Amino acid sequence: MARIKGALATRKRRNKTLKLAKGYWGGKSRLFKTAKEAVMKSGQYAYVGRKLKKRDFRRLWITRISAGCKANGMNYSTFMNGLKKAGITLNRKMLSEIAINDAAGFTALTEKAKAAL
């Protein structure tokens, strides 16, 4: 039986890692061992970053809604409670867009929220 050599698979695996490490500083982009460590760490950062992104955007939307509420003489929690009681089911992303782009529409929403309380 013929001997099977693993050089091709090894080279492919190493080139794949080095390709992922392209643009890294110093030896991290050229040396396999350090590139492998850097790619593994960057994968961990990317995984955590995908979770943090959701938190950061929600925090941004709430800040924008809160600013719009304060301009209309309300605070955020009272506004959200009023919307819930009024039966208005808009998510925070859309509420923040309305607060930024349509001040009159947001004012109407705050009036409805006040009336529901």
Backbone bond lengths (Angstrom), bond angles and torsions (degrees), N, CA, C in turn:
res aa  C-N    CA-C-N  psi(-1)  N-CA   C-N-CA  omega(-1)  CA-C   N-CA-C  phi
1 M - - - 1.458 - - 1.521 109.86 -
2 A 1.325 115.56 140.17 1.461 120.74 -176.76 1.534 110.45 -75.08
3 R 1.309 114.25 146.53 1.460 119.92 178.81 1.522 109.26 -80.73
4 I 1.328 116.17 133.10 1.460 120.58 178.95 1.522 108.50 -98.78
5 K 1.298 114.50 127.19 1.456 119.74 -179.10 1.528 109.51 -97.08
6 G 1.323 116.46 144.36 1.470 121.01 -176.57 1.512 114.24 -98.53
7 A 1.348 115.83 10.76 1.465 118.74 -174.35 1.521 112.43 -61.96
8 L 1.323 117.47 -40.60 1.447 121.01 -177.14 1.530 111.38 -63.77
9 A 1.336 115.06 -46.67 1.473 119.24 179.87 1.519 111.22 -64.94
10 T 1.325 116.33 -40.06 1.464 121.01 -179.70 1.524 110.14 -63.76
11 R 1.333 115.77 -45.37 1.465 119.90 -179.51 1.522 111.10 -63.69
12 K 1.329 116.42 -40.68 1.469 120.47 178.64 1.525 110.59 -61.88
13 R 1.329 115.82 -45.32 1.463 120.77 -179.13 1.531 110.43 -62.40
14 R 1.318 115.84 -43.65 1.465 119.55 -179.11 1.519 111.71 -67.93
15 N 1.317 116.69 -40.07 1.466 119.61 179.50 1.526 111.29 -66.60
16 K 1.339 116.13 -33.81 1.460 120.15 178.12 1.529 110.07 -63.56
17 T 1.343 116.15 -43.50 1.466 120.85 178.76 1.521 110.77 -66.46
18 L 1.335 117.16 -42.73 1.462 120.64 -179.94 1.532 111.22 -66.26
19 K 1.321 116.37 -33.06 1.464 119.70 177.01 1.527 110.34 -66.31
20 L 1.336 117.27 -39.34 1.460 121.29 177.10 1.531 111.55 -66.41
21 A 1.346 116.66 -28.18 1.463 121.71 -177.77 1.520 112.56 -89.99
22 K 1.327 117.39 6.57 1.462 120.58 -178.62 1.525 110.05 -61.12
23 G 1.321 116.35 131.80 1.458 120.90 179.49 1.517 113.53 95.06
24 Y 1.321 117.20 -6.81 1.459 119.59 177.45 1.520 109.25 -74.15
25 W 1.324 116.01 156.85 1.453 122.03 -174.18 1.528 111.51 -77.45
26 G 1.313 115.92 139.03 1.468 122.32 172.56 1.514 114.04 63.60
27 G 1.330 114.58 -139.57 1.460 120.81 -176.07 1.514 114.00 -68.96
28 K 1.316 116.70 -15.35 1.461 120.13 -179.42 1.522 112.25 -61.37
29 S 1.339 116.51 -22.18 1.462 119.02 179.53 1.522 112.04 -97.05
30 R 1.346 117.39 -7.85 1.466 119.76 -174.43 1.527 114.26 -121.27
31 L 1.328 117.30 -30.45 1.460 121.11 -176.39 1.526 109.52 -98.78
32 F 1.324 116.08 128.98 1.464 119.61 -171.93 1.516 113.37 -60.65
33 K 1.322 116.92 -45.68 1.469 119.58 -174.90 1.526 111.51 -62.00
34 T 1.322 116.97 -48.82 1.462 120.28 -179.52 1.526 111.13 -71.00
35 A 1.338 116.26 -33.14 1.471 120.29 177.95 1.522 109.89 -64.87
36 K 1.329 116.23 -40.45 1.468 120.48 179.93 1.522 110.71 -62.77
37 E 1.330 116.84 -43.18 1.468 121.15 178.32 1.523 110.95 -63.20
38 A 1.343 115.61 -43.56 1.464 120.24 -178.28 1.520 111.16 -66.38
39 V 1.334 117.03 -39.45 1.468 121.06 -179.48 1.528 109.83 -67.81
40 M 1.334 117.14 -40.18 1.465 120.27 178.32 1.527 110.33 -63.49
41 K 1.323 116.69 -43.56 1.463 120.83 -179.62 1.523 110.65 -66.81
42 S 1.323 116.88 -40.80 1.467 119.56 -179.83 1.524 110.80 -66.45
43 G 1.326 116.58 -31.77 1.464 120.64 175.24 1.514 111.56 -64.75
44 Q 1.331 116.42 -38.44 1.465 121.02 177.14 1.525 110.71 -66.21
45 Y 1.343 115.92 -43.12 1.460 120.00 178.36 1.530 110.40 -62.51
46 A 1.325 116.53 -40.83 1.466 120.81 -179.04 1.525 110.59 -64.91
47 Y 1.327 116.50 -40.14 1.470 121.11 179.82 1.526 110.47 -63.01
48 V 1.324 115.42 -47.45 1.467 120.56 179.66 1.528 109.79 -65.47
49 G 1.345 116.21 -39.73 1.458 121.28 -179.38 1.516 112.98 -60.85
50 R 1.334 116.48 -35.02 1.464 119.73 178.80 1.516 111.53 -66.11
51 K 1.322 116.88 -30.69 1.472 120.83 176.65 1.532 110.56 -77.42
52 L 1.333 116.49 -41.76 1.465 121.18 -178.68 1.522 112.07 -65.73
53 K 1.333 116.08 -32.44 1.461 121.30 -179.15 1.525 110.92 -58.18
54 K 1.312 116.83 -41.37 1.465 121.77 179.90 1.527 110.92 -64.19
55 R 1.340 115.94 -42.83 1.467 120.89 178.84 1.526 110.90 -64.51
56 D 1.341 115.13 -44.49 1.465 119.98 -176.54 1.516 111.67 -63.29
57 F 1.343 116.71 -42.35 1.454 119.07 179.90 1.518 111.51 -67.21
58 R 1.326 117.32 -40.88 1.466 119.78 178.57 1.533 110.36 -61.30
59 R 1.334 115.99 -41.86 1.464 120.81 178.07 1.533 111.40 -62.22
60 L 1.332 116.64 -40.88 1.465 121.76 178.31 1.530 110.91 -63.41
61 W 1.354 116.39 -45.69 1.465 120.23 179.96 1.527 110.88 -60.93
62 I 1.330 116.33 -43.72 1.466 120.32 -179.21 1.533 110.65 -63.70
63 T 1.327 117.37 -39.58 1.464 121.74 178.17 1.525 111.02 -62.16
64 R 1.332 116.30 -42.67 1.465 120.54 179.84 1.529 111.58 -66.68
65 I 1.337 116.13 -42.37 1.463 120.43 178.38 1.529 109.61 -63.39
66 S 1.317 116.12 -43.20 1.462 121.69 -179.88 1.524 111.17 -60.22
67 A 1.331 116.58 -41.22 1.470 120.71 178.79 1.530 110.26 -64.39
68 G 1.324 116.46 -40.78 1.461 120.46 177.74 1.515 112.11 -65.64
69 C 1.327 116.35 -37.74 1.470 121.20 178.80 1.527 110.73 -65.84
70 K 1.318 116.44 -44.51 1.465 120.97 -178.65 1.529 110.60 -62.56
71 A 1.340 116.73 -33.54 1.467 120.61 177.46 1.529 111.13 -66.77
72 N 1.335 115.87 -23.30 1.469 120.94 179.70 1.532 112.07 -105.96
73 G 1.315 117.39 16.18 1.463 121.79 174.69 1.512 114.62 73.11
74 M 1.311 117.61 37.68 1.472 122.70 179.61 1.515 108.14 -139.66
75 N 1.323 115.44 162.02 1.462 116.36 170.03 1.533 109.03 -107.39
76 Y 1.324 115.39 168.36 1.462 121.76 -171.55 1.525 112.71 -60.51
77 S 1.324 116.63 -48.55 1.468 119.64 -174.37 1.522 111.99 -65.94
78 T 1.329 116.94 -38.49 1.462 121.06 177.94 1.531 110.18 -65.58
79 F 1.327 115.21 -40.96 1.462 121.01 179.05 1.527 111.21 -61.68
80 M 1.325 116.42 -47.78 1.472 120.60 -178.97 1.522 110.71 -65.25
81 N 1.319 117.30 -38.93 1.461 121.47 177.28 1.528 110.46 -63.92
82 G 1.328 116.56 -42.74 1.461 121.37 178.40 1.524 112.26 -63.24
83 L 1.331 116.48 -41.50 1.468 120.39 177.87 1.521 110.93 -62.59
84 K 1.327 115.80 -41.45 1.464 120.54 -179.75 1.530 110.34 -63.16
85 K 1.322 116.12 -43.69 1.471 120.65 -179.81 1.525 111.85 -69.69
86 A 1.340 116.65 -29.61 1.458 121.00 178.53 1.532 111.83 -78.93
87 G 1.326 116.26 -10.19 1.466 120.58 -179.97 1.518 113.99 79.86
88 I 1.333 116.27 21.75 1.473 120.85 177.98 1.526 107.80 -93.38
89 T 1.318 116.05 116.06 1.470 120.34 -176.77 1.526 109.96 -111.45
90 L 1.313 115.25 78.65 1.466 121.33 172.94 1.519 107.70 -108.75
91 N 1.330 116.12 137.98 1.465 117.66 178.61 1.525 110.82 -78.04
92 R 1.313 115.67 166.48 1.459 121.07 -173.77 1.527 112.32 -64.31
93 K 1.317 116.48 -31.86 1.466 119.85 179.19 1.524 110.26 -62.77
94 M 1.322 116.90 -46.92 1.463 121.21 -179.55 1.528 111.42 -69.10
95 L 1.328 116.44 -38.47 1.473 119.61 177.89 1.526 111.01 -61.70
96 S 1.342 116.24 -39.79 1.474 119.06 179.77 1.522 110.75 -68.23
97 E 1.332 117.41 -37.37 1.470 120.48 177.20 1.526 110.52 -64.10
98 I 1.339 116.50 -41.39 1.467 120.67 178.00 1.526 109.84 -64.10
99 A 1.331 116.92 -42.37 1.468 121.09 -179.96 1.522 111.69 -60.95
100 I 1.330 117.37 -35.54 1.465 120.97 -178.45 1.531 111.34 -80.08
101 N 1.339 115.91 -49.93 1.468 120.51 -168.48 1.525 115.11 -94.21
102 D 1.341 118.34 -21.40 1.460 120.41 -174.75 1.535 108.98 -136.59
103 A 1.324 115.19 83.46 1.465 120.20 -176.58 1.526 111.69 -64.02
104 A 1.322 117.20 -37.81 1.463 120.59 -179.60 1.528 110.59 -66.34
105 G 1.300 116.29 -41.26 1.471 120.78 177.80 1.511 111.99 -64.16
106 F 1.328 116.22 -38.76 1.466 119.97 179.19 1.528 110.51 -69.18
107 T 1.322 116.42 -36.45 1.463 120.37 176.42 1.524 110.29 -62.12
108 A 1.322 115.97 -40.85 1.474 120.44 177.71 1.537 110.57 -62.87
109 L 1.310 116.24 -38.94 1.475 119.90 177.49 1.523 111.21 -64.89
110 T 1.330 116.70 -40.62 1.472 118.96 179.21 1.525 110.88 -66.36
111 E 1.331 117.22 -35.49 1.475 120.37 177.20 1.522 110.90 -64.68
112 K 1.337 116.29 -41.17 1.465 120.02 178.17 1.521 110.85 -65.42
113 A 1.335 116.27 -38.80 1.459 121.15 178.92 1.524 110.41 -65.65
114 K 1.349 117.19 -40.20 1.476 120.72 177.70 1.526 111.11 -64.49
115 A 1.327 114.77 -40.73 1.471 119.90 -178.06 1.533 111.16 -66.84
116 A 1.310 117.32 -31.79 1.472 121.41 -178.61 1.532 112.28 -74.82
117 L 1.320 115.91 -21.13 1.477 119.78 -178.68 1.482 111.28 -83.66
